[in-house]
Amino acid sequence: ERINPTGKKKLKAALKEHDMDYILKEAIMQQDNGAHILDVNVGLPDIDEVQKQNFMEEAMEEVAASITV
């Protein structure tokens, strides 16, 4: 649930700036802290739907390549 922009200013900024390193760092930190499943939400109301879809696909590919949960 850490990769959900609701109430998280730093994550919102990272999403707007397309900062994949921030998202990957969050995913790795969750895995290192014992998470078995990650909930990845990169949707923001002020991002257009095509951009949101493309970013979600990129985020999922990179997260899946970086962790084992």
Backbone as CSV, one residue per row, in Angstrom:
resi,resn,N_x,N_y,N_z,CA_x,CA_y,CA_z,C_x,C_y,C_z
1,GLU,0.817,-1.198,0.000,0.000,0.000,0.000,0.861,1.262,0.000
2,ARG,2.156,1.113,0.077,3.049,2.278,0.084,3.148,2.924,-1.293
3,ILE,2.857,2.183,-2.341,2.930,2.755,-3.690,1.514,3.120,-4.114
4,ASN,0.978,4.092,-3.405,-0.360,4.622,-3.640,-0.280,6.111,-3.339
5,PRO,-0.553,6.977,-4.297,-0.320,8.402,-4.103,-1.280,9.101,-3.139
6,THR,-2.342,8.433,-2.700,-3.300,9.064,-1.804,-2.615,9.466,-0.497
7,GLY,-2.552,10.760,-0.256,-1.960,11.278,0.971,-0.443,11.251,1.027
8,LYS,0.206,11.013,-0.088,1.676,10.913,-0.102,2.253,11.933,-1.089
9,LYS,2.659,13.084,-0.581,3.148,14.168,-1.429,4.387,13.771,-2.230
10,LYS,5.321,13.064,-1.589,6.559,12.683,-2.289,6.270,11.727,-3.440
11,LEU,5.368,10.784,-3.221,5.024,9.849,-4.288,4.287,10.571,-5.415
12,LYS,3.383,11.469,-5.077,2.684,12.250,-6.106,3.682,13.009,-6.971
13,ALA,4.652,13.643,-6.314,5.676,14.393,-7.057,6.493,13.452,-7.932
14,ALA,6.853,12.281,-7.399,7.631,11.312,-8.170,6.854,10.851,-9.401
15,LEU,5.562,10.636,-9.247,4.741,10.205,-10.376,4.653,11.300,-11.437
16,LYS,4.453,12.525,-10.998,4.368,13.638,-11.947,5.684,13.845,-12.688
17,GLU,6.798,13.570,-12.009,8.120,13.753,-12.607,8.626,12.493,-13.298
18,HIS,7.801,11.442,-13.271,8.164,10.153,-13.882,9.449,9.603,-13.254
19,ASP,9.538,9.696,-11.931,10.710,9.277,-11.169,10.581,7.803,-10.803
20,MET,10.993,6.930,-11.712,10.867,5.495,-11.492,11.770,5.014,-10.355
21,ASP,12.883,5.685,-10.129,13.782,5.293,-9.029,13.062,5.354,-7.681
22,TYR,12.254,6.374,-7.483,11.511,6.506,-6.227,10.550,5.332,-6.053
23,ILE,9.848,4.989,-7.106,8.889,3.884,-7.041,9.604,2.561,-6.774
24,LEU,10.715,2.337,-7.453,11.476,1.100,-7.242,12.030,1.037,-5.827
25,LYS,12.488,2.161,-5.302,13.010,2.196,-3.930,11.906,1.814,-2.943
26,GLU,10.690,2.317,-3.166,9.558,1.961,-2.308,9.258,0.464,-2.396
27,ALA,9.268,-0.084,-3.597,8.984,-1.504,-3.788,10.037,-2.374,-3.098
28,ILE,11.298,-2.029,-3.285,12.388,-2.802,-2.669,12.316,-2.716,-1.148
29,MET,12.006,-1.530,-0.627,11.908,-1.356,0.816,10.785,-2.232,1.381
30,GLN,9.664,-2.309,0.682,8.564,-3.158,1.151,8.968,-4.625,1.157
31,GLN,9.647,-5.054,0.104,10.113,-6.442,0.039,11.091,-6.720,1.182
32,ASP,12.020,-5.800,1.401,13.014,-5.976,2.459,12.382,-6.019,3.848
33,ASN,11.211,-5.395,3.983,10.505,-5.383,5.267,9.511,-6.526,5.399
34,GLY,9.550,-7.487,4.463,8.764,-8.702,4.603,7.463,-8.777,3.833
35,ALA,7.198,-7.823,2.952,5.957,-7.876,2.179,5.949,-9.106,1.278
36,HIS,4.784,-9.708,1.145,4.613,-10.859,0.260,3.918,-10.463,-1.038
37,ILE,3.192,-9.345,-0.992,2.452,-8.831,-2.140,2.577,-7.316,-2.133
38,LEU,2.684,-6.719,-3.320,2.704,-5.265,-3.412,1.451,-4.777,-4.131
39,ASP,0.892,-3.702,-3.616,-0.233,-3.025,-4.243,0.347,-1.780,-4.909
40,VAL,0.380,-1.760,-6.229,0.985,-0.645,-6.964,-0.130,0.193,-7.595
41,ASN,-0.187,1.460,-7.211,-1.180,2.389,-7.738,-0.432,3.639,-8.183
42,VAL,-0.381,3.876,-9.464,0.318,5.061,-9.973,-0.654,6.053,-10.616
43,GLY,-1.929,5.923,-10.302,-2.934,6.806,-10.881,-3.026,8.137,-10.154
44,LEU,-3.081,9.183,-10.923,-3.319,10.519,-10.395,-4.425,11.160,-11.215
45,PRO,-5.294,11.933,-10.585,-6.390,12.540,-11.334,-5.940,13.519,-12.418
46,ASP,-4.781,14.136,-12.257,-4.344,15.142,-13.225,-3.396,14.603,-14.293
47,ILE,-3.348,13.279,-14.459,-2.577,12.661,-15.538,-3.595,12.101,-16.543
48,ASP,-3.382,12.348,-17.829,-4.348,11.838,-18.805,-4.306,10.317,-18.850
49,GLU,-5.400,9.726,-19.299,-5.565,8.269,-19.250,-4.513,7.508,-20.053
50,VAL,-4.131,7.993,-21.210,-3.108,7.302,-22.011,-1.775,7.326,-21.281
51,GLN,-1.405,8.476,-20.747,-0.153,8.588,-19.989,-0.194,7.681,-18.763
52,LYS,-1.352,7.641,-18.086,-1.514,6.807,-16.897,-1.322,5.333,-17.248
53,GLN,-1.919,4.885,-18.345,-1.805,3.491,-18.776,-0.361,3.141,-19.117
54,ASN,0.299,4.003,-19.866,1.696,3.756,-20.233,2.593,3.711,-19.008
55,PHE,2.367,4.619,-18.074,3.200,4.661,-16.874,2.944,3.441,-16.004
56,MET,1.691,3.001,-15.911,1.375,1.807,-15.125,2.092,0.589,-15.696
57,GLU,2.065,0.439,-17.007,2.756,-0.688,-17.637,4.253,-0.624,-17.365
58,GLU,4.850,0.557,-17.518,6.282,0.707,-17.265,6.610,0.423,-15.802
59,ALA,5.814,0.954,-14.894,6.052,0.748,-13.463,5.972,-0.728,-13.110
60,MET,4.961,-1.423,-13.618,4.806,-2.838,-13.299,5.962,-3.668,-13.855
61,GLU,6.392,-3.365,-15.067,7.523,-4.093,-15.651,8.786,-3.891,-14.838
62,GLU,9.051,-2.654,-14.443,10.284,-2.365,-13.703,10.236,-2.906,-12.290
63,VAL,9.080,-2.793,-11.624,8.944,-3.343,-10.282,9.105,-4.860,-10.327
64,ALA,8.438,-5.505,-11.264,8.522,-6.965,-11.371,9.950,-7.432,-11.659
65,ALA,10.712,-6.640,-12.385,12.099,-7.000,-12.707,13.044,-6.743,-11.533
66,SER,12.598,-5.955,-10.548,13.485,-5.534,-9.457,13.267,-6.282,-8.156
67,ILE,12.111,-6.943,-8.007,11.826,-7.648,-6.765,11.310,-9.047,-7.067
68,THR,11.177,-9.852,-6.017,10.772,-11.240,-6.230,9.416,-11.570,-5.610
69,VAL,8.717,-10.597,-5.032,7.401,-10.888,-4.434,6.312,-10.696,-5.449
